[in-house]
Amino acid sequence: MLIRRVEIAGRAPLDVAIDSDRVVAIADRIDPRSGEEVLDAAGAALLPGLHDHHIHLFALAAAARSVRCGPPDVRDIHALGCALRAHAVADDEWLRGIGYHESVAGELDRGVLDRIVADRPLRIQHRSGAAWFVNSRAIEVLGLDASVDAPGVDRDTDGRATGRLFRCDRLLRESVIGERMPTLGATSHRIASFGVTGVTDATATNAKQEIRAFTDASAAGDLLQRVVVMGARFVPPPDHASIALGAVKIILDEYALPALDDLTRDIDHAHADRRAVAIHAVTRTELVLACGAFAAAGSQTGDRIEHAAIMTPELADWVARLGLTVVTQPSFIRERGDSYLRDVELADQAWLYRCRGALDAGIPLGGGTDAPYGDPDPWLAMQAAVTRRTEAGALLGEGEKLTPEQALALFTATPELPGGVARTVEVGAVADLCLLDRPWSRARDELSSGTVAATIRAGRVIWRR
């Protein structure tokens, strides 16, 4: 493939020759070979392909066939009921909702959900991804009032399931009869349209079944991106060149925190297996525990904190001293910022999803969308990192603003080292590329996926406008 008249790092026009999966030449003028595919960029910017450092692919694919149950689509219980009842499924099929937030109808339980839908099993996921809410029909199907029990199943004083399930994704997946893992083709094509050539799937429960599903989807050509798979400690190595094993993922929940010694031991075991560790830490307390465990176990290259949603200057200094990477989600400032302004203590609002402060502290900073719990478009995350504006237009954390170039760098580092040196378009580099429809001097002012003209992975066009 030959890409003509591109702009690379401000230089234009340049021609870029690709052979197999590599950039083999960059020059003012390169003549095409006989029969070679030629793209004319007309002076538009050619960037490294974007890498989403924190996403959940199967959940994102499942979200496409789920009912949206939270803001901005649904804002009160009447709208919630209308949305669920309008979703036509057979009487014996599960009804699946996502994105719920307490601002809609408070804390959900089986009684609330029974008044909305009683004739079929219903499950609704909280927008954090941490909890599911199910109705009585679902509890019956799952056997939760009979012989089935599991950690995370909330019960009342009589031992009856309340309908609130915490971190019970695997229970639901294994218990929902006839439900298959969602296919990835449409989801992969969608994120390719954003210029994404690689992702890190950060699902903590990824294990043998998920590794096989990713491998099969890549082999079939349905999964277009390279994938780094986080997850459980004991998983087989992938046997496909596009799938790589990533960090062991550990989730901390403030309501059920492990002992420091236990968490330290888990980190030690992962390191002994030559695996990095990624710890999900959203609250201040969770981040303190994560840092304490890394301090006790020692950190190694690739160890990282997911989210670090509240990171005070003191904690930022500690994270930096430990040599940890933070993978943040600035898009939550836009998507959830107005809720944060209402619900998060004023003293903590300045430390939400920090960007500039993390870089100033010397922390390697990568970007992820956390889709489907956030919008999968990384350009929206870049916009939020630059503007720090909520959906309603409020400014949240002005001192955390990044330049457009710094925002882009959140998504252009190597998959293994988010926040490291940004990849560049150069001879010898893997031809994972994002071609825009305009020069960077214009694209930087908009930071929109609407400017993506083509996405190239391993020298092959996987999406074109």
C-alpha positions, 0 to 999 in steps of 0.5 A: 500500500502507498499513502500519498501526500500525508502530513506526519508530525507537521511535515507535508506532503510526504508519501508513505510506503507499506509492505506487509505489516510495516512502514518501509519508506517515507519520502517526498515522492514514492512511485507506486508499484504495479497494482499497489493500492494507493490512498491519496491523503491530500495533505491530511494528517497520518497518526499512529492507530489509537489504542484504547487502554481500558475497554470491555469488548464483550460487555460493549457488544452485549450493550448493543442489544440491551436497554439503556436505563440511565441518563441521558436516555432515562431520567425517571422511573416512568421513563425507565418503565417505558424503555423496558416495556418497549423492548420486545422480547419473547416472554421466556427471554431475559430482558437486559438493561444497562447504565442505571444510576440512582438519580433515576429511581433510587436504589433498585430491588426486586420489589421495585423491578417487579412493579415495572416488569414481572412476567419475564426475567429482568436484569439491569446493570449499574453504570459502574458495572459493579452491580446488577439488579434483578426482579423476582422472575429472574431470582426464580430462574437463577434459583437464588431463593432456593439452593443457589448462592454465591458471594455478592448475592445480597439478602434480607434478614430472612435470607431472601434475595433482595435482587441486588447482585454485586460483582456477579457477572460470572454467576449471571453468565453461567446461569442465563440459560441459552445465552451465548457470548456476544459476537464482536464483528459489529463492535470491532467495526464500530471502534475501527471507525474511531481510528482504533487499531488496538485495545486492552480488554480490562475485564477482571474475569477474563479466563480460558473461555474469553481467550478462546473467544478472542482468538476465534474472533481474530482468526475469523476476521471478525475482531479487527484490532490487536487485543491485550487481554487482562484478567485472571491469573491462571489463563493459557497463553493466546495462540494468535498473533493478534492476541496478547496476555496482559496484566492480572486484573484485581478489583478493589471494592471499598465495601469488601476490601481484602487485607493488605497482606492478602493483596500483597501476596496476590501481587507477589504471585502475579509477579512470580508468574512474570505478569504485571498487575492492574488494580482497579481503584476508584475511591481514595481508600482503594487507592491507598490500599493499592499503593500500600500493597505495591509498596510492600510487594514491590512494583515492576514494569507494567504495573498500573492503577485503573481509574485512580478516580480520586487522586490527591496530590499526596497520593499522586506523589506516592503513585509516582514514587512507586513507578506505577502507571495510571490509566484514566477515563477523562470522558467521565468528566463529560459524561458523569461530571454533573453527577460528580458535582452533586454527589462527590465531596467538594474537597475531592472534586478537584482530584477527579480523573486527573490528567495534567496533575498526574503528568506533573507528578511524573506519572505515566498516564494512559487513556481508556474509555471503559466502554460500555461504562463510558462512550467507546469513542476515544476522541470524546475522551480527548475532548474532555481531557482538553476542556474538562467540561461536563455535559451541562458545560460546567468546568470541573478541574480546570488545572487538569486540562491537557493540550490536544497533543497530550490528549492524543498521546493518552491513546498512542503509547504502546499497548504494554506501556500506556503513558510511555513514549508515544508511537510515531509513524516512521520507517520500520514501525508496524503499520497500525495507522489512523488517517484523518481528513485534514491536517493536524493543525485543524483536527486538534481544534475539534478532536472528533472521530468525524475527522477519521478518514481511514483506519489501517491495521498491519498494513490493511485498511480495516475501515474507510469512510 
